[in-house]
Amino acid sequence: MPQPFHIRPATPADMPGVASMQHACWMKAYPGVLDDSFLAQLSPEGIAGYHARHFHENGNHAAPGMPFFVAEAPGRANPIIGMVRGGPTRAESAAGDTVPAEIVARYPFELFGIHVAHDLHRSGVGRALFTQYARAGQSLGHNSLVLWVLSNNAPAIAFYESLGGKPVGSSPLTLGGKAYPQTAYAWSDLVHLRRMT
Ligand SMILES: CC(C)(COP(=O)(O)OP(=O)(O)OC[C@H]1O[C@@H](n2cnc3c(N)ncnc32)[C@H](O)[C@@H]1OP(=O)(O)O)[C@@H](O)C(=O)NCCC(=O)NCCS
């Protein structure tokens, strides 16, 4: 039977649960996608600290224009079973990789990250989080959405394509000193997406 869950805005108190879920998810999903040496230096504490920065000046809410949702399944040891977050489209990565200017201009709203507890993949949690994020974008006045996915992350690409995303560009992402190919997926009509999800 599918795990009952609900989606709600994230709060700073969720960050340890988000980071624990995300770290475990990456350790299962990313070997072979990212180098082992890069994965080995990640920690739940580091991920929690990274996400917590988005709350520092905004109390209990993510920064304006930067939706951050969690999926919660009460009763699990870690009830946080998924997360999605994003905001205005970034012109460059943390390591300084430049994003093609036409993508930034054409798609001003970006999904930065979406992760689901590994044991619950293919349960519909990712689709529900993505739909909630797209709705939040519409509420902010956006009708398009872009995201970047590592070009060898086949399950995530299958997920985005199932939701109607189309490849619109490519650009490398530098992580741990190595450049990985990335593909941009975009949705040009969130109203249409809403009808199909
Ligand atoms: C990508 C991710 C968020 C998808 O979440 P999910 O909850 O497993 O996805 P859903 O169950 O909502 O899947 C919706 C549809 O997407 C497609 N899909 C999802 N995962 C797929 C896979 N591994 N292979 C093929 N199709 C897939 C299917 O069409 C699926 O519908 P179906 O199960 O009825 O056939 C999740 O796999 C994940 O956390 N991956 C690791 C982290 C990651 O890669 N994040 C994205 C970074 S860009």
PDBQT file of the ligand as one rigid body, heavy atoms in Angstrom, charges set to zero:
ROOT
HETATM    1  C1  LIG A 201      13.907  11.716  -9.480  1.00  0.00    +0.000 C 
HETATM    2  C2  LIG A 201      13.037  11.437  -8.237  1.00  0.00    +0.000 C 
HETATM    3  C3  LIG A 201      12.868  12.717  -7.443  1.00  0.00    +0.000 C 
HETATM    4  C4  LIG A 201      11.666  10.928  -8.730  1.00  0.00    +0.000 C 
HETATM    5  O1  LIG A 201      10.842  10.751  -7.595  1.00  0.00    +0.000 OA
HETATM    6  P1  LIG A 201       9.828   9.505  -7.457  1.00  0.00    +0.000 P 
HETATM    7  O2  LIG A 201       8.993   9.742  -6.261  1.00  0.00    +0.000 OA
HETATM    8  O3  LIG A 201      10.600   8.236  -7.505  1.00  0.00    +0.000 OA
HETATM    9  O4  LIG A 201       8.977   9.635  -8.810  1.00  0.00    +0.000 OA
HETATM   10  P2  LIG A 201       7.433   9.231  -9.038  1.00  0.00    +0.000 P 
HETATM   11  O5  LIG A 201       7.137   7.973  -8.314  1.00  0.00    +0.000 OA
HETATM   12  O6  LIG A 201       6.572  10.397  -8.724  1.00  0.00    +0.000 OA
HETATM   13  O7  LIG A 201       7.456   8.961 -10.616  1.00  0.00    +0.000 OA
HETATM   14  C5  LIG A 201       6.570   9.609 -11.521  1.00  0.00    +0.000 C 
HETATM   15  C6  LIG A 201       6.834   9.041 -12.900  1.00  0.00    +0.000 C 
HETATM   16  O8  LIG A 201       8.174   9.367 -13.324  1.00  0.00    +0.000 OA
HETATM   17  C7  LIG A 201       8.731   8.282 -14.094  1.00  0.00    +0.000 C 
HETATM   18  N1  LIG A 201       9.866   7.720 -13.377  1.00  0.00    +0.000 N 
HETATM   19  C8  LIG A 201      10.251   7.992 -12.101  1.00  0.00    +0.000 A 
HETATM   20  N2  LIG A 201      11.368   7.292 -11.795  1.00  0.00    +0.000 NA
HETATM   21  C9  LIG A 201      11.677   6.555 -12.881  1.00  0.00    +0.000 A 
HETATM   22  C10 LIG A 201      12.698   5.617 -13.164  1.00  0.00    +0.000 A 
HETATM   23  N3  LIG A 201      13.632   5.298 -12.250  1.00  0.00    +0.000 N 
HETATM   24  N4  LIG A 201      12.721   5.019 -14.373  1.00  0.00    +0.000 NA
HETATM   25  C11 LIG A 201      11.790   5.318 -15.313  1.00  0.00    +0.000 A 
HETATM   26  N5  LIG A 201      10.761   6.206 -15.094  1.00  0.00    +0.000 NA
HETATM   27  C12 LIG A 201      10.731   6.812 -13.893  1.00  0.00    +0.000 A 
HETATM   28  C13 LIG A 201       7.602   7.249 -14.224  1.00  0.00    +0.000 C 
HETATM   29  O9  LIG A 201       6.858   7.555 -15.385  1.00  0.00    +0.000 OA
HETATM   30  C14 LIG A 201       6.804   7.531 -12.972  1.00  0.00    +0.000 C 
HETATM   31  O10 LIG A 201       5.454   7.098 -13.076  1.00  0.00    +0.000 OA
HETATM   32  P3  LIG A 201       5.097   5.525 -12.804  1.00  0.00    +0.000 P 
HETATM   33  O11 LIG A 201       5.845   5.087 -11.584  1.00  0.00    +0.000 OA
HETATM   34  O12 LIG A 201       3.599   5.559 -12.596  1.00  0.00    +0.000 OA
HETATM   35  O13 LIG A 201       5.533   4.792 -14.036  1.00  0.00    +0.000 OA
HETATM   36  C15 LIG A 201      13.666  10.317  -7.361  1.00  0.00    +0.000 C 
HETATM   37  O14 LIG A 201      13.920   9.182  -8.184  1.00  0.00    +0.000 OA
HETATM   38  C16 LIG A 201      14.959  10.715  -6.686  1.00  0.00    +0.000 C 
HETATM   39  O15 LIG A 201      14.944  11.253  -5.562  1.00  0.00    +0.000 OA
HETATM   40  N6  LIG A 201      16.110  10.420  -7.326  1.00  0.00    +0.000 N 
HETATM   41  C17 LIG A 201      17.413  10.660  -6.720  1.00  0.00    +0.000 C 
HETATM   42  C18 LIG A 201      17.753  12.138  -6.638  1.00  0.00    +0.000 C 
HETATM   43  C19 LIG A 201      17.678  12.784  -8.006  1.00  0.00    +0.000 C 
HETATM   44  O16 LIG A 201      18.192  12.276  -8.999  1.00  0.00    +0.000 OA
HETATM   45  N7  LIG A 201      17.028  13.969  -8.032  1.00  0.00    +0.000 N 
HETATM   46  C20 LIG A 201      16.914  14.754  -9.235  1.00  0.00    +0.000 C 
HETATM   47  C21 LIG A 201      18.100  15.614  -9.352  1.00  0.00    +0.000 C 
HETATM   48  S1  LIG A 201      18.078  16.592 -10.852  1.00  0.00    +0.000 SA
ENDROOT
TORSDOF 0
